Amino acid sequence: MLGGLAGYQMIRWAEAPVLSEADHPPSKVVVIPDGSTFQQVASLLERERLIKSRSAFVLLAKAHEADRKIHPGEYELNAAMPPANILSILLAGRVMLHSVTIPEGYTVSQIADVLAQHQITDRDEFVRLAKDQSFMKTLGLSAESLEGYLYPDTYRFARPTSEKDVIKTMVDQLGQVMTAEWQTRAKELHLTVHEVLTLASVIEKETGAGDERPQIASVFHNRLKKKIPLQSDPTVIYGLPNFDGNLQKKDLLHPSPYNTYRRAGLPPGPIASPGAQSIRAALYPAPSSNLYFVSKNDGTHQFSATLVEHNKAVEKYQKRPFRRGNHSQTSIAPGKGALAHREGVS
């Protein structure tokens, strides 16, 4: 009887938390590697002083037939948790989730960098999968890559999460944004979803001013209707094998399918991940006859319907500010396909 009582007391002691709630123990992040045995998990918890007895914890798990069902990952635990609660958390796989924000206008490569920095996915594997045609088919997509299909948003992922799961989550989020109404609107404009995302991505890269996006979209829609090249610098930059941050005259001659100075119409695919504002602008452009826009050097643009108006805007916002600095920029006359290299003209 004394032996049984002692054993009972030992079990009660082992099943109690290491500390009480009144002690306000700090949380600890425990990482359980993939492939860990339950014995190894119990040893880790004992070493971190989250349980009193490794052996008792193993017996507790065996009593629940749970010693082979632990999920790997990061867990936030504290010493005031009873072992039974800790076991329940491990069995349920309630791992820590980390917030990761993917900014609008990021490319697949930049998204891969962000996820790798947060230790969510492997960068190279993420980029590889983003170009894997067979994998894209499992997502219901038929494109050269997932460029433009990874919706920019704030997500919460475990560390790590499989690259396929992360990609699927981001593509699914785009599906939520591209509502049935927007898809119907795309058909009214005689555009595929791929073309809408392509145009939206160019709009996204052209301006950071949200209220300008419908106006930017209007210029591009008007150019497409008139079969005037879009002449968008961001598309040229996307198609360059190496870009040092300074777009030069020779770059505008680069024979890339993304060079919208040399080729009319939309580029073959998105050049970045557009946000909802840019997608909406691509579908609902502002009504206008504008064919041109030029930077005001303050984050906004001046829009013009005629080349005469545009040249005046260039003189005001580009030529005058640079006249003293002997700067040289490039202009292309829409529809003529001829380069005109002039001092201070953009």
Beta strands, then each sheet from edge to edge (+ up, - down):
strand 1: 28-32
strand 2: 73-77
strand 3: 97-101
strand 4: 154-158
strand 5: 292-295
strand 6: 301-304
strand 7: 328-332
strand 8: 339-343
sheet 1: 1+ 2-
sheet 2: 3+ 4-
sheet 3: 5+ 6-
sheet 4: 7+ 8-
end
